[in-house]
Amino acid sequence: MTFKPPEVARQLQNETSAGYCMPLAEAAETGPHRINHAAKRFFDIMVSFILLFLFAPVLLFVALAVKTDGGPALFRHTRIGLRGHGFGCLKFRSMSVTAEQDLAAYLTQNPAAAEEWAMRRKLQHDPRITRIGRFLRATSLDELPQLVNVLRGEMSLIGPRPVVREELEQHYSAIGQRAYAATPPGITGLWQVSGRSGTSYSERVRLDIAYVEDWSIQKDIMILLRTIPAVLRRKGAL
């Protein structure tokens, strides 16, 4: 099934995304209201409990494997959630313990990489990623701890990928910000089943808008099921 944002797609082309950021609490209130949060929350809790039970041995094994380099197993990074509230997004650590310094040095020495980072917030050849981290990212196993974020109500199973405030200010239009703030960010979503890092950032924003404008529990289930083959193909994974 192809998801297309409705009328907002044409409006989006007329907006300037760079440097624009309305207050997110206001954005959520003025944004789309087609998501039934109670139904979505019930679905999230039910499925997350099942997945945590099924993946408990995998979670333990990965945590022990990540800790072999002497660093912590989990990484917590502040992301923007529903109505603009910040939260600690959990992941298995896939980067070196000196990741920030490694990135700064690499971007300084590689102008092309610096341009790629500015455009996509991702690097094809990221010097920060550890050997096991590369495998975890390719298989999306690094994101399993976000099931805890879902149970806490900070995230949803399905939704826009969680971003930092800088990304919202630089890459999201007003309509994109309203769509993002209208629902909790997700572990998976339209972006993940539509090419992930193989798509442009502007397309990612359009997919976020399409998801919010055309939400239903049935579509959440469909996206969840489509995530499995997308992960197995590792298409667009970095």
NURO-513517 format. One record per residue: x, y, z of N, C-alpha, C, CB in turn; residue in one letter; chain. Coordinates in steps of 0.2 Angstrom, whole numbers, plus 5000, padded with zeros to 4 digits. Glycine has a CB too. Example, Ala and Ser with C-alpha at 12.3 -4.5 7.8 and 13.67 -1.06 7.14 Angstrom:
NURO-513517
- 5066,4972,5039,5062,4978,5039,5066,4984,5039,5057,4978,5045,A,A
- 5064,4989,5035,5068,4995,5036,5064,5000,5039,5070,4997,5029,S,A
//
This chain:
NURO-513517
- 5004,4994,5000,5000,5000,5000,5004,5006,5000,4995,5000,5006,M,A
- 5003,5011,4996,5006,5017,4996,5003,5023,5000,5007,5020,4989,T,A
- 5007,5026,5004,5004,5031,5009,5006,5038,5006,5007,5030,5016,F,A
- 5001,5042,5005,5003,5049,5002,4999,5054,5007,5000,5049,4995,K,A
- 5003,5059,5009,5000,5064,5013,4995,5068,5009,5005,5069,5015,P,A
- 4989,5069,5012,4984,5073,5008,4985,5080,5006,4977,5072,5012,P,A
- 4981,5084,5008,4981,5091,5006,4988,5094,5008,4976,5095,5008,E,A
- 4990,5092,5014,4996,5095,5017,5002,5094,5013,4998,5092,5024,V,A
- 5003,5089,5008,5009,5089,5004,5010,5095,5000,5008,5082,4999,A,A
- 5005,5098,4997,5006,5104,4993,5007,5110,4997,4999,5105,4989,R,A
- 5004,5110,5003,5006,5115,5008,5013,5115,5010,5002,5115,5014,Q,A
- 5016,5109,5011,5023,5108,5013,5028,5111,5008,5024,5101,5014,L,A
- 5026,5110,5002,5031,5113,4997,5032,5120,4997,5029,5111,4990,Q,A
- 5027,5124,5000,5027,5131,5000,5029,5134,5007,5020,5134,4999,N,A
- 5031,5129,5011,5034,5131,5018,5042,5131,5017,5031,5127,5023,E,A
- 5045,5135,5021,5052,5135,5022,5054,5132,5028,5055,5142,5022,T,A
- 5057,5126,5028,5058,5122,5034,5064,5124,5038,5059,5115,5032,S,A
- 5069,5127,5035,5075,5129,5038,5074,5134,5043,5081,5131,5033,A,A
- 5076,5133,5049,5076,5138,5054,5069,5139,5057,5078,5145,5051,G,A
- 5064,5136,5055,5057,5137,5058,5056,5132,5063,5052,5136,5052,Y,A
- 5053,5134,5069,5051,5130,5074,5046,5133,5079,5057,5128,5078,C,A
- 5040,5131,5078,5035,5134,5082,5035,5130,5089,5028,5134,5079,M,A
- 5032,5133,5094,5032,5129,5101,5029,5123,5100,5029,5133,5106,P,A
- 5032,5117,5102,5029,5111,5100,5023,5109,5104,5034,5105,5102,L,A
- 5022,5112,5110,5015,5111,5113,5010,5114,5109,5016,5114,5121,A,A
- 5011,5120,5107,5006,5123,5102,5005,5119,5096,5008,5131,5101,E,A
- 5011,5117,5093,5010,5113,5087,5006,5107,5088,5017,5111,5085,A,A
- 5006,5103,5094,5002,5098,5095,4995,5099,5095,5005,5094,5101,A,A
- 4994,5105,5098,4987,5107,5099,4983,5109,5093,4986,5113,5104,E,A
- 4987,5112,5088,4985,5115,5082,4985,5109,5076,4988,5121,5080,T,A
- 4989,5104,5078,4990,5099,5073,4984,5094,5072,4996,5095,5074,G,A
- 4985,5089,5068,4980,5084,5066,4978,5080,5073,4983,5079,5061,P,A
- 4972,5079,5073,4969,5075,5079,4965,5069,5076,4964,5080,5082,H,A
- 4968,5065,5072,4965,5059,5069,4968,5053,5073,4966,5059,5062,R,A
- 4972,5054,5078,4975,5048,5081,4971,5047,5088,4982,5049,5083,I,A
- 4968,5041,5089,4965,5039,5095,4970,5036,5100,4960,5033,5093,N,A
- 4973,5041,5104,4978,5039,5108,4977,5034,5113,4980,5045,5112,H,A
- 4970,5033,5115,4969,5028,5120,4969,5021,5117,4962,5028,5123,A,A
- 4967,5020,5111,4967,5014,5107,4975,5012,5105,4963,5014,5100,A,A
- 4978,5017,5103,4985,5017,5102,4989,5014,5108,4988,5023,5099,K,A
- 4988,5017,5113,4991,5016,5120,4990,5008,5122,4990,5021,5125,R,A
- 4984,5006,5121,4982,4999,5123,4986,4995,5119,4975,4998,5122,F,A
- 4986,4996,5112,4990,4992,5107,4997,4991,5109,4989,4994,5100,F,A
- 5000,4997,5111,5007,4998,5113,5009,4993,5119,5009,5005,5114,D,A
- 5005,4994,5124,5006,4990,5130,5006,4983,5129,5001,4993,5136,I,A
- 5000,4981,5126,4999,4974,5125,5005,4971,5121,4993,4973,5121,M,A
- 5007,4974,5115,5012,4971,5111,5019,4971,5114,5012,4974,5104,V,A
- 5020,4977,5117,5027,4978,5120,5028,4972,5126,5027,4985,5123,S,A
- 5023,4971,5130,5024,4966,5135,5026,4959,5132,5018,4965,5139,F,A
- 5022,4957,5126,5023,4951,5123,5030,4951,5120,5018,4950,5117,I,A
- 5033,4956,5117,5039,4957,5113,5045,4956,5119,5040,4963,5109,L,A
- 5044,4960,5124,5049,4960,5129,5050,4953,5132,5047,4965,5135,L,A
- 5044,4949,5133,5045,4942,5135,5048,4938,5130,5038,4939,5137,F,A
- 5047,4939,5124,5050,4934,5119,5057,4936,5118,5046,4935,5112,L,A
- 5059,4942,5118,5066,4944,5117,5070,4945,5123,5066,4951,5113,F,A
- 5068,4943,5129,5072,4943,5135,5079,4940,5134,5068,4940,5141,A,A
- 5079,4934,5132,5086,4931,5131,5090,4935,5126,5085,4924,5129,P,A
- 5087,4937,5121,5091,4941,5116,5094,4948,5119,5087,4943,5110,V,A
- 5090,4951,5123,5091,4957,5127,5097,4956,5132,5085,4960,5131,L,A
- 5097,4950,5135,5102,4949,5140,5109,4947,5136,5100,4943,5144,L,A
- 5109,4943,5131,5115,4942,5127,5118,4948,5124,5113,4937,5121,F,A
- 5114,4952,5121,5116,4958,5118,5120,4963,5123,5111,4962,5114,V,A
- 5116,4964,5129,5119,4968,5134,5126,4966,5136,5114,4968,5140,A,A
- 5127,4959,5137,5133,4956,5139,5138,4957,5134,5133,4949,5141,L,A
- 5136,4956,5127,5141,4957,5122,5143,4964,5121,5138,4955,5115,A,A
- 5139,4969,5122,5141,4976,5121,5146,4978,5127,5134,4981,5121,V,A
- 5145,4976,5133,5149,4977,5138,5156,4975,5138,5146,4975,5145,K,A
- 5158,4971,5133,5164,4968,5132,5170,4973,5131,5164,4963,5127,T,A
- 5168,4979,5129,5173,4984,5128,5174,4988,5134,5172,4988,5121,D,A
- 5171,4987,5139,5172,4990,5145,5167,4996,5146,5179,4993,5146,G,A
- 5163,4998,5141,5158,5003,5142,5151,5001,5144,5157,5007,5135,G,A
- 5146,5005,5145,5140,5003,5147,5136,5000,5142,5136,5009,5150,P,A
- 5131,4995,5143,5127,4992,5138,5122,4996,5135,5124,4986,5141,A,A
- 5119,5001,5139,5114,5005,5136,5116,5012,5135,5108,5005,5141,L,A
- 5113,5016,5130,5115,5023,5129,5108,5026,5129,5118,5024,5122,F,A
- 5108,5032,5133,5102,5036,5133,5103,5043,5130,5100,5037,5141,R,A
- 5099,5045,5126,5100,5051,5122,5093,5055,5123,5102,5050,5115,H,A
- 5093,5061,5124,5087,5065,5124,5084,5067,5118,5089,5072,5128,T,A
- 5078,5065,5117,5074,5066,5110,5068,5069,5112,5073,5059,5107,R,A
- 5065,5072,5107,5058,5075,5108,5052,5071,5107,5058,5081,5103,I,A
- 5048,5071,5112,5042,5066,5111,5035,5070,5110,5042,5062,5117,G,A
- 5030,5067,5112,5023,5070,5111,5023,5077,5114,5018,5065,5114,L,A
- 5020,5081,5111,5019,5088,5113,5026,5092,5115,5014,5088,5119,R,A
- 5031,5089,5112,5038,5093,5113,5041,5091,5120,5036,5100,5113,G,A
- 5039,5086,5123,5042,5084,5130,5048,5080,5128,5037,5080,5134,H,A
- 5054,5082,5131,5060,5078,5130,5060,5072,5135,5066,5082,5132,G,A
- 5063,5066,5132,5064,5060,5136,5070,5057,5134,5058,5056,5134,F,A
- 5072,5052,5139,5078,5048,5137,5077,5042,5133,5081,5046,5144,G,A
- 5079,5043,5127,5078,5037,5122,5083,5032,5123,5078,5040,5115,C,A
- 5081,5026,5124,5086,5020,5126,5088,5016,5119,5083,5016,5131,L,A
- 5094,5015,5119,5097,5010,5114,5103,5006,5117,5099,5014,5108,K,A
- 5104,5000,5114,5110,4997,5116,5116,5001,5113,5110,4990,5113,F,A
- 5121,5002,5116,5127,5007,5114,5130,5003,5108,5132,5008,5120,R,A
- 5130,5007,5102,5133,5004,5096,5139,5009,5094,5128,5005,5091,S,A
- 5141,5014,5099,5147,5018,5097,5152,5017,5102,5144,5025,5096,M,A
- 5158,5020,5101,5163,5020,5106,5162,5024,5111,5170,5021,5102,S,A
- 5165,5023,5117,5164,5028,5123,5167,5035,5121,5168,5025,5129,V,A
- 5171,5036,5116,5173,5043,5114,5170,5045,5108,5181,5043,5113,T,A
- 5163,5043,5107,5160,5044,5101,5160,5052,5099,5153,5042,5101,A,A
- 5158,5056,5103,5157,5063,5101,5164,5066,5099,5155,5067,5107,E,A
- 5169,5065,5102,5176,5067,5100,5178,5064,5094,5181,5065,5106,Q,A
- 5176,5058,5093,5178,5054,5086,5174,5058,5080,5176,5047,5087,D,A
- 5168,5059,5082,5164,5062,5076,5167,5069,5075,5156,5063,5078,L,A
- 5168,5073,5080,5170,5080,5079,5177,5080,5075,5171,5084,5085,A,A
- 5181,5076,5076,5188,5075,5073,5187,5073,5066,5193,5070,5076,A,A
- 5182,5068,5065,5181,5065,5058,5178,5071,5053,5177,5059,5058,Y,A
- 5173,5074,5056,5170,5079,5052,5175,5085,5050,5164,5082,5055,L,A
- 5179,5087,5055,5184,5092,5053,5189,5090,5048,5188,5094,5060,T,A
- 5191,5084,5048,5195,5081,5043,5192,5079,5036,5199,5075,5046,Q,A
- 5186,5079,5036,5182,5076,5030,5176,5081,5028,5180,5069,5031,N,A
- 5178,5086,5024,5172,5091,5022,5166,5087,5019,5175,5096,5017,P,A
- 5167,5082,5015,5162,5079,5012,5157,5075,5017,5164,5073,5007,A,A
- 5161,5072,5022,5157,5069,5027,5153,5074,5031,5161,5065,5032,A,A
- 5156,5080,5032,5153,5085,5036,5146,5088,5032,5157,5091,5037,A,A
- 5147,5088,5026,5141,5090,5022,5135,5084,5022,5143,5091,5014,E,A
- 5138,5078,5022,5133,5073,5022,5129,5073,5029,5136,5066,5021,E,A
- 5133,5074,5034,5130,5075,5041,5125,5080,5042,5136,5075,5046,W,A
- 5127,5086,5039,5122,5092,5039,5116,5090,5036,5126,5098,5036,A,A
- 5116,5086,5030,5110,5085,5026,5106,5080,5029,5112,5083,5019,M,A
- 5109,5074,5032,5105,5068,5034,5106,5066,5041,5108,5063,5030,R,A
- 5110,5069,5045,5112,5068,5052,5114,5060,5052,5105,5069,5056,R,A
- 5116,5058,5047,5119,5051,5047,5125,5051,5042,5114,5046,5044,K,A
- 5129,5046,5043,5135,5045,5039,5136,5038,5036,5142,5046,5043,L,A
- 5137,5037,5030,5138,5031,5027,5144,5027,5030,5139,5031,5019,Q,A
- 5149,5030,5032,5155,5027,5035,5156,5031,5042,5161,5027,5031,H,A
- 5153,5029,5047,5153,5032,5053,5159,5030,5058,5146,5031,5057,D,A
- 5163,5034,5059,5169,5031,5063,5168,5030,5070,5175,5037,5063,P,A
- 5162,5032,5073,5160,5030,5080,5158,5023,5081,5155,5035,5082,R,A
- 5155,5020,5076,5152,5014,5077,5157,5008,5078,5148,5012,5071,I,A
- 5156,5004,5084,5160,4998,5085,5158,4992,5081,5159,4996,5093,T,A
- 5162,4987,5081,5161,4981,5077,5154,4978,5078,5167,4976,5078,R,A
- 5153,4977,5085,5146,4974,5086,5141,4979,5085,5146,4972,5094,I,A
- 5142,4986,5086,5137,4991,5085,5135,4991,5078,5140,4997,5087,G,A
- 5139,4989,5073,5138,4989,5066,5133,4984,5065,5144,4989,5062,R,A
- 5134,4978,5068,5129,4973,5067,5122,4974,5070,5132,4966,5070,F,A
- 5122,4977,5076,5116,4979,5080,5112,4984,5076,5118,4982,5087,L,A
- 5115,4989,5073,5112,4994,5069,5109,4990,5062,5116,4999,5067,R,A
- 5113,4986,5059,5110,4983,5053,5104,4979,5054,5116,4979,5050,A,A
- 5104,4976,5060,5098,4971,5062,5093,4975,5066,5101,4965,5065,T,A
- 5094,4981,5068,5090,4985,5072,5089,4982,5079,5083,4985,5069,S,A
- 5094,4978,5081,5094,4975,5088,5095,4981,5093,5098,4969,5089,L,A
- 5099,4986,5091,5101,4991,5096,5095,4995,5098,5105,4996,5092,D,A
- 5089,4994,5095,5083,4998,5097,5078,4994,5101,5079,5000,5091,E,A
- 5080,4988,5103,5075,4984,5107,5074,4987,5114,5078,4977,5108,L,A
- 5079,4990,5117,5077,4993,5124,5072,4999,5123,5084,4996,5126,P,A
- 5070,5001,5117,5065,5006,5117,5058,5003,5118,5065,5009,5110,Q,A
- 5058,4997,5119,5052,4994,5121,5050,4996,5128,5052,4986,5121,L,A
- 5055,4998,5132,5054,5000,5139,5052,5007,5138,5061,5000,5143,V,A
- 5054,5011,5134,5051,5018,5132,5044,5018,5131,5055,5022,5127,N,A
- 5042,5013,5127,5035,5012,5125,5031,5010,5131,5034,5006,5120,V,A
- 5033,5006,5135,5029,5004,5141,5029,5010,5146,5032,4999,5145,L,A
- 5034,5015,5146,5033,5021,5150,5029,5026,5147,5040,5024,5151,R,A
- 5027,5025,5141,5022,5030,5137,5026,5035,5134,5018,5033,5142,G,A
- 5033,5035,5134,5037,5040,5130,5037,5039,5123,5044,5040,5133,E,A
- 5036,5033,5121,5036,5031,5114,5031,5027,5112,5043,5028,5112,M,A
- 5030,5025,5106,5025,5021,5103,5028,5016,5099,5019,5024,5099,S,A
- 5025,5010,5098,5028,5005,5093,5029,5008,5086,5024,4999,5093,L,A
- 5024,5012,5084,5024,5014,5077,5023,5022,5078,5018,5011,5073,I,A
- 5027,5025,5074,5027,5033,5074,5033,5036,5070,5026,5036,5081,G,A
- 5033,5042,5070,5039,5045,5068,5045,5043,5072,5039,5053,5067,P,A
- 5051,5043,5069,5057,5041,5072,5059,5047,5077,5063,5040,5068,R,A
- 5061,5046,5083,5062,5051,5088,5068,5055,5086,5064,5048,5095,P,A
- 5068,5062,5086,5073,5066,5084,5075,5071,5089,5071,5070,5077,V,A
- 5081,5074,5089,5083,5080,5093,5080,5086,5091,5090,5080,5094,V,A
- 5080,5091,5095,5076,5097,5094,5080,5101,5088,5077,5102,5100,R,A
- 5086,5100,5087,5090,5103,5082,5087,5101,5075,5097,5102,5082,E,A
- 5086,5094,5075,5083,5092,5068,5076,5095,5067,5082,5084,5069,E,A
- 5072,5096,5072,5065,5099,5071,5066,5106,5068,5061,5099,5077,L,A
- 5071,5110,5071,5072,5116,5069,5075,5117,5062,5076,5120,5074,E,A
- 5079,5112,5060,5083,5113,5054,5079,5110,5048,5089,5110,5055,Q,A
- 5075,5104,5049,5073,5100,5044,5065,5100,5043,5076,5093,5044,H,A
- 5062,5101,5048,5055,5100,5048,5051,5107,5047,5052,5097,5055,Y,A
- 5046,5107,5042,5042,5113,5041,5037,5113,5047,5038,5112,5034,S,A
- 5033,5118,5047,5028,5119,5052,5023,5114,5052,5024,5126,5050,A,A
- 5021,5111,5046,5016,5106,5046,5020,5099,5048,5014,5105,5038,I,A
- 5026,5098,5046,5030,5093,5049,5030,5093,5056,5037,5093,5046,G,A
- 5032,5098,5059,5032,5099,5066,5025,5097,5070,5034,5106,5068,Q,A
- 5020,5100,5067,5013,5098,5070,5012,5091,5070,5008,5102,5066,R,A
- 5014,5087,5064,5013,5080,5064,5017,5077,5069,5014,5078,5056,A,A
- 5023,5079,5069,5028,5075,5074,5026,5076,5081,5035,5078,5073,Y,A
- 5023,5082,5083,5021,5083,5090,5014,5080,5092,5021,5090,5091,A,A
- 5011,5078,5087,5004,5075,5088,5004,5068,5090,5000,5076,5081,A,A
- 5009,5064,5090,5009,5057,5092,5016,5056,5095,5008,5053,5086,T,A
- 5017,5051,5099,5023,5049,5102,5027,5046,5096,5022,5043,5108,P,A
- 5034,5047,5097,5038,5044,5092,5038,5037,5092,5045,5047,5092,P,A
- 5040,5033,5087,5040,5026,5086,5046,5022,5086,5035,5024,5081,G,A
- 5046,5016,5088,5052,5012,5086,5053,5010,5079,5051,5005,5090,I,A
- 5047,5009,5076,5047,5009,5068,5041,5013,5066,5046,5001,5066,T,A
- 5041,5014,5059,5036,5018,5056,5037,5018,5048,5037,5025,5058,G,A
- 5033,5022,5045,5033,5022,5038,5040,5023,5035,5029,5028,5035,L,A
- 5044,5027,5038,5051,5028,5036,5055,5022,5036,5055,5033,5040,W,A
- 5054,5018,5041,5058,5011,5041,5056,5006,5036,5057,5008,5048,Q,A
- 5050,5006,5034,5048,5001,5029,5048,5004,5022,5041,4999,5031,V,A
- 5050,5010,5022,5051,5014,5015,5058,5015,5013,5046,5020,5015,S,A
- 5063,5012,5015,5069,5013,5013,5074,5015,5018,5069,5018,5008,G,A
- 5072,5018,5024,5076,5020,5030,5081,5025,5027,5079,5014,5033,R,A
- 5087,5024,5028,5092,5029,5026,5093,5030,5019,5099,5027,5030,S,A
- 5090,5026,5015,5090,5026,5008,5086,5032,5005,5088,5020,5005,G,A
- 5081,5035,5010,5077,5040,5007,5080,5047,5010,5070,5039,5010,T,A
- 5077,5052,5007,5080,5059,5009,5076,5061,5015,5078,5064,5003,S,A
- 5079,5066,5018,5076,5068,5024,5069,5072,5023,5080,5073,5028,Y,A
- 5068,5075,5018,5062,5078,5016,5057,5073,5015,5063,5083,5010,S,A
- 5059,5067,5012,5054,5062,5011,5052,5059,5018,5057,5056,5006,E,A
- 5057,5058,5022,5055,5056,5029,5050,5060,5032,5062,5056,5033,R,A
- 5051,5067,5032,5046,5072,5035,5039,5070,5031,5048,5079,5034,V,A
- 5039,5070,5025,5032,5068,5021,5029,5062,5024,5034,5068,5014,R,A
- 5033,5057,5025,5031,5051,5028,5028,5051,5035,5036,5045,5028,L,A
- 5031,5056,5039,5028,5057,5046,5021,5060,5045,5033,5062,5049,D,A
- 5021,5065,5041,5014,5068,5040,5009,5064,5037,5015,5074,5035,I,A
- 5011,5059,5032,5006,5054,5030,5004,5050,5035,5009,5050,5024,A,A
- 5008,5048,5040,5006,5043,5045,5001,5046,5050,5012,5041,5049,Y,A
- 5002,5052,5052,4998,5056,5056,4991,5057,5053,5001,5062,5059,V,A
- 4991,5059,5047,4985,5061,5043,4981,5055,5042,4987,5065,5037,E,A
- 4984,5049,5041,4980,5044,5039,4980,5038,5044,4982,5041,5032,D,A
- 4981,5039,5050,4982,5034,5055,4976,5030,5056,4984,5038,5062,W,A
- 4978,5023,5058,4973,5019,5060,4976,5013,5064,4968,5016,5054,S,A
- 4973,5009,5068,4976,5003,5071,4978,4998,5066,4971,5000,5076,I,A
- 4974,4998,5061,4975,4993,5055,4982,4995,5052,4969,4993,5050,Q,A
- 4983,5001,5051,4989,5003,5048,4995,5002,5052,4989,5010,5045,K,A
- 4994,5003,5059,4999,5002,5064,5001,4994,5063,4997,5003,5071,D,A
- 4996,4990,5063,4998,4983,5063,5001,4981,5056,4991,4979,5063,I,A
- 4999,4984,5051,5002,4983,5044,5010,4985,5044,4998,4986,5039,M,A
- 5011,4991,5047,5018,4993,5047,5022,4989,5051,5018,5001,5050,I,A
- 5019,4987,5057,5023,4982,5061,5025,4976,5058,5019,4981,5068,L,A
- 5020,4973,5054,5022,4967,5050,5027,4968,5045,5015,4964,5047,L,A
- 5026,4974,5041,5031,4976,5036,5038,4977,5039,5028,4982,5032,R,A
- 5039,4978,5045,5045,4980,5048,5049,4974,5048,5044,4983,5055,T,A
- 5046,4968,5049,5050,4962,5049,5054,4960,5043,5046,4956,5051,I,A
- 5051,4960,5037,5055,4959,5031,5060,4965,5029,5050,4958,5025,P,A
- 5058,4971,5031,5062,4977,5030,5069,4976,5034,5059,4983,5032,A,A
- 5068,4974,5040,5074,4973,5045,5078,4967,5042,5072,4971,5052,V,A
- 5075,4961,5040,5079,4956,5037,5082,4957,5031,5074,4950,5036,L,A
- 5080,4962,5027,5083,4964,5021,5089,4969,5022,5078,4967,5016,R,A
- 5088,4972,5028,5093,4977,5030,5093,4983,5025,5100,4974,5031,R,A
- 5088,4984,5022,5088,4989,5017,5088,4996,5020,5082,4989,5012,K,A
- 5093,5000,5018,5094,5007,5020,5097,5008,5027,5087,5010,5020,G,A
- 5099,5002,5030,5102,5002,5037,5109,5005,5037,5102,4995,5040,A,A
- 5110,5009,5042,5117,5012,5043,5119,5011,5050,5117,5020,5042,L,A
//
